[in-house]
Amino acid sequence: MSEIDTVPVSPSPQPAGTPARSSWWDLLLYLLLGFGLFFAAGLVLREYLQQASILTSALIYSLNFIVFFGTVYLAGVRRGILSWAEIGFLPPRWNWTWLLLAFGIVMVFNPIRVALAFVIQYLIEGSLDSLMRSARMTIFAPDGFTWVSFFVTLALAGVAAPIAEELFFRGAIYTWFRRRYRVWVSVLASSLLFALGHADTFAVVITSFILGAVNALVFERTRSIWAPIAVHAVNNSLAVILVYLALAFNLTQ
């Protein structure tokens, strides 16, 4: 059995005074506030903002940040069942080598997970058409290529969303599972919830699950939420850059 499987179910090390509470009600509250509020607010936005635009995308990503960050604070930190120090958010535990690690992970895993996702998508649906028409692509570049859209999407999808989502899915959800279960159970369970939170197409679900599993292991090893944030931000920022490069290239044809 590997060393990582023999670690006690309570994450270590933890700062003095770190809360160790971990009831099922806490998990339910995380999910109700995180998933529930984001889904409800998304329905309202779609009702009143029928036409896709960069303003719609900005509102959706801002909502993502507010809901997930707010859930961690209100349901976790404010209630005393989670601390910023426990997950390495405040004061920030940062090592500049993690940025190199983030680029390395993205360069190694992205081709694998994207290829796997495309194969599964094609086997299930017989084409990649739904992927090209997915809501995620619409949110990424609703107005086609414009510099305003690019920088807004890079800031919100590339940086803000990874901060909020890592705090929620790794900082709160993974930590909840890790207090009760071994590493691989916690990795699989939290990654499944992360994938379901990105349910759009089969390809998106598969790539999200793999990213979630990798980031859970990075968080487990570093005990700092900033390490998986770096991986997530590099991944999303690269995706935004590639999408807009493709759009810019099409404009020149």
C-alpha positions as CSV (number, residue, x, y, z in Angstrom):
1,M,0.0,0.0,0.0
2,S,1.4,3.4,-0.9
3,E,2.4,5.9,1.7
4,I,-0.3,8.3,0.7
5,D,-3.0,5.7,1.6
6,T,-1.7,5.2,5.1
7,V,-2.0,8.8,6.2
8,P,-4.6,9.2,8.9
9,V,-8.0,10.6,7.8
10,S,-7.4,13.9,9.6
11,P,-5.2,16.0,7.4
12,S,-1.8,16.8,8.8
13,P,-0.2,19.1,9.6
14,Q,-2.9,21.4,10.8
15,P,-2.5,24.8,12.6
16,A,-3.2,24.9,16.3
17,G,-6.9,25.4,17.0
18,T,-8.0,24.1,13.6
19,P,-11.7,23.0,13.8
20,A,-12.1,19.2,13.3
21,R,-15.9,19.2,13.0
22,S,-17.2,17.3,9.9
23,S,-20.9,16.5,10.0
24,W,-23.0,15.5,7.0
25,W,-25.1,18.6,7.6
26,D,-21.9,20.7,6.9
27,L,-21.5,18.9,3.5
28,L,-25.2,19.4,2.7
29,L,-25.0,23.1,3.5
30,Y,-21.9,23.5,1.3
31,L,-23.8,21.8,-1.6
32,L,-27.1,23.6,-1.1
33,L,-25.4,27.0,-0.9
34,G,-22.8,26.4,-3.6
35,F,-24.6,24.4,-6.2
36,G,-28.1,25.6,-5.2
37,L,-27.5,29.3,-5.3
38,F,-25.4,29.2,-8.5
39,F,-28.0,27.1,-10.3
40,A,-30.9,29.3,-9.2
41,A,-29.1,32.5,-10.0
42,G,-28.1,31.1,-13.4
43,L,-31.7,30.4,-14.2
44,V,-32.6,34.0,-13.4
45,L,-29.8,35.3,-15.6
46,R,-30.8,33.1,-18.5
47,E,-34.4,34.3,-18.1
48,Y,-33.6,38.0,-18.2
49,L,-30.4,38.0,-20.4
50,Q,-31.6,36.1,-23.4
51,Q,-28.8,37.3,-25.8
52,A,-25.3,36.1,-25.1
53,S,-22.8,38.9,-24.7
54,I,-19.6,39.7,-22.8
55,L,-21.7,41.4,-20.2
56,T,-23.6,38.1,-19.7
57,S,-20.4,36.2,-19.4
58,A,-19.0,38.7,-17.0
59,L,-22.1,38.4,-14.8
60,I,-21.9,34.6,-14.8
61,Y,-18.3,34.5,-13.8
62,S,-18.8,37.2,-11.2
63,L,-21.7,35.2,-9.8
64,N,-19.5,32.1,-9.8
65,F,-16.9,33.9,-7.7
66,I,-19.4,35.4,-5.3
67,V,-21.4,32.2,-4.7
68,F,-18.5,29.8,-4.2
69,F,-16.2,32.2,-2.3
70,G,-19.2,33.3,-0.2
71,T,-20.3,29.7,0.5
72,V,-16.8,28.8,1.9
73,Y,-16.8,31.9,4.1
74,L,-20.4,31.8,5.3
75,A,-20.9,28.0,5.6
76,G,-17.3,27.2,6.6
77,V,-15.1,29.9,8.0
78,R,-17.8,32.1,9.6
79,R,-19.4,29.0,11.3
80,G,-16.0,27.9,12.7
81,I,-15.9,24.6,10.9
82,L,-13.1,25.6,8.5
83,S,-10.2,28.1,8.8
84,W,-8.3,30.0,6.1
85,A,-5.1,28.9,7.8
86,E,-6.0,25.2,7.6
87,I,-6.2,25.2,3.8
88,G,-3.3,27.6,3.4
89,F,-5.2,30.5,2.0
90,L,-4.5,33.1,4.7
91,P,-1.8,33.7,5.5
92,P,-0.9,32.4,2.0
93,R,1.5,29.5,1.9
94,W,3.2,29.9,-1.4
95,N,6.2,28.5,-3.2
96,W,7.3,29.9,-6.6
97,T,8.2,26.4,-7.7
98,W,4.5,25.6,-7.7
99,L,4.0,27.9,-10.7
100,L,6.5,25.7,-12.6
101,L,4.6,22.7,-11.3
102,A,1.3,24.1,-12.5
103,F,2.7,24.6,-16.1
104,G,4.2,21.2,-16.0
105,I,1.0,19.5,-14.9
106,V,-1.0,21.4,-17.5
107,M,1.4,20.5,-20.3
108,V,1.5,16.8,-19.4
109,F,-2.1,16.2,-18.5
110,N,-4.0,18.5,-20.8
111,P,-3.3,16.6,-24.0
112,I,-4.2,13.3,-22.3
113,R,-7.4,14.5,-20.7
114,V,-8.6,16.4,-23.8
115,A,-7.9,13.5,-26.1
116,L,-9.7,11.1,-23.8
117,A,-12.6,13.4,-23.4
118,F,-12.9,13.9,-27.2
119,V,-12.8,10.1,-27.8
120,I,-15.6,9.5,-25.2
121,Q,-17.6,12.4,-26.6
122,Y,-17.3,10.9,-30.1
123,L,-18.1,7.4,-29.0
124,I,-21.2,8.5,-27.1
125,E,-22.7,11.0,-29.6
126,G,-21.0,10.1,-32.9
127,S,-19.7,13.6,-33.4
128,L,-18.2,16.6,-31.6
129,D,-20.9,19.0,-32.7
130,S,-22.4,19.4,-29.3
131,L,-19.0,20.3,-27.9
132,M,-18.6,23.1,-30.4
133,R,-22.1,24.4,-29.5
134,S,-21.7,23.9,-25.7
135,A,-22.7,26.6,-23.3
136,R,-19.1,26.9,-22.1
137,M,-17.9,27.9,-25.5
138,T,-20.7,30.5,-25.7
139,I,-19.7,32.0,-22.4
140,F,-16.0,32.0,-23.3
141,A,-16.4,34.1,-26.5
142,P,-20.0,35.3,-26.8
143,D,-19.0,38.2,-29.1
144,G,-16.4,36.5,-31.1
145,F,-12.9,38.0,-31.0
146,T,-12.7,41.4,-29.4
147,W,-9.9,42.6,-27.1
148,V,-12.4,43.6,-24.4
149,S,-13.9,40.1,-24.4
150,F,-10.4,38.5,-24.3
151,F,-9.2,40.5,-21.3
152,V,-12.5,40.2,-19.4
153,T,-12.6,36.5,-20.0
154,L,-8.9,36.0,-19.1
155,A,-9.4,37.9,-15.8
156,L,-12.6,36.3,-14.7
157,A,-12.5,32.7,-16.2
158,G,-8.7,32.5,-16.1
159,V,-8.1,33.9,-12.6
160,A,-11.2,34.7,-10.5
161,A,-13.1,31.5,-11.2
162,P,-10.1,29.2,-10.3
163,I,-9.7,31.0,-6.9
164,A,-13.4,30.6,-6.0
165,E,-13.7,27.0,-7.3
166,E,-10.6,25.7,-5.6
167,L,-11.6,27.3,-2.3
168,F,-15.0,25.5,-2.6
169,F,-14.1,22.1,-4.2
170,R,-10.7,21.5,-2.6
171,G,-10.6,23.9,0.4
172,A,-14.1,23.0,1.7
173,I,-15.4,19.9,-0.1
174,Y,-12.1,17.9,-0.3
175,T,-11.3,18.9,3.3
176,W,-14.7,17.7,4.5
177,F,-14.2,14.3,2.9
178,R,-10.5,14.1,4.0
179,R,-11.5,14.5,7.7
180,R,-13.6,11.3,7.4
181,Y,-12.0,9.2,4.7
182,R,-8.7,8.1,3.2
183,V,-7.0,10.1,0.3
184,W,-8.4,8.2,-2.7
185,V,-12.0,8.2,-1.4
186,S,-11.7,11.9,-0.8
187,V,-10.1,12.5,-4.2
188,L,-12.7,10.6,-6.1
189,A,-15.7,12.0,-4.3
190,S,-14.6,15.6,-4.4
191,S,-13.6,15.3,-8.1
192,L,-17.0,13.8,-9.0
193,L,-18.7,16.7,-7.4
194,F,-16.4,19.1,-9.3
195,A,-17.2,17.3,-12.6
196,L,-20.9,17.5,-11.9
197,G,-20.5,21.2,-11.2
198,H,-19.2,21.5,-14.8
199,A,-21.8,19.3,-16.4
200,D,-22.2,20.6,-19.9
201,T,-21.0,17.9,-22.4
202,F,-19.4,14.5,-21.7
203,A,-16.0,15.9,-22.7
204,V,-16.3,18.8,-20.2
205,V,-17.3,16.4,-17.4
206,I,-14.4,14.0,-18.1
207,T,-11.8,16.8,-18.3
208,S,-13.2,18.4,-15.2
209,F,-13.0,15.2,-13.3
210,I,-9.4,14.6,-14.2
211,L,-8.4,18.2,-13.3
212,G,-10.3,17.8,-10.0
213,A,-8.4,14.6,-9.1
214,V,-5.0,16.1,-10.0
215,N,-5.7,19.3,-8.0
216,A,-7.0,17.3,-5.0
217,L,-3.6,15.4,-4.9
218,V,-1.7,18.6,-5.3
219,F,-3.6,20.1,-2.4
220,E,-3.0,17.0,-0.3
221,R,0.7,17.2,-0.9
222,T,1.2,20.9,-0.5
223,R,-1.5,21.7,2.1
224,S,-1.8,25.0,0.5
225,I,-4.9,26.0,-1.6
226,W,-2.7,28.3,-3.7
227,A,-1.0,25.3,-5.4
228,P,-4.2,23.9,-7.0
229,I,-5.3,27.5,-7.7
230,A,-2.1,27.9,-9.8
231,V,-2.8,24.7,-11.7
232,H,-6.4,25.7,-12.3
233,A,-5.6,29.2,-13.3
234,V,-2.9,28.1,-15.8
235,N,-5.3,25.6,-17.3
236,N,-8.2,28.0,-17.7
237,S,-6.0,30.9,-18.9
238,L,-4.4,28.6,-21.5
239,A,-7.9,27.6,-22.7
240,V,-9.0,31.2,-23.0
241,I,-5.8,32.1,-25.0
242,L,-6.2,29.2,-27.4
243,V,-9.9,30.0,-28.0
244,Y,-9.2,33.6,-28.8
245,L,-6.1,32.8,-30.9
246,A,-8.4,30.5,-33.0
247,L,-11.0,33.3,-33.3
248,A,-8.3,35.9,-34.2
249,F,-6.9,33.5,-36.8
250,N,-10.3,33.0,-38.4
251,L,-10.7,36.8,-38.7
252,T,-7.6,36.9,-40.9
253,Q,-8.9,34.3,-43.3
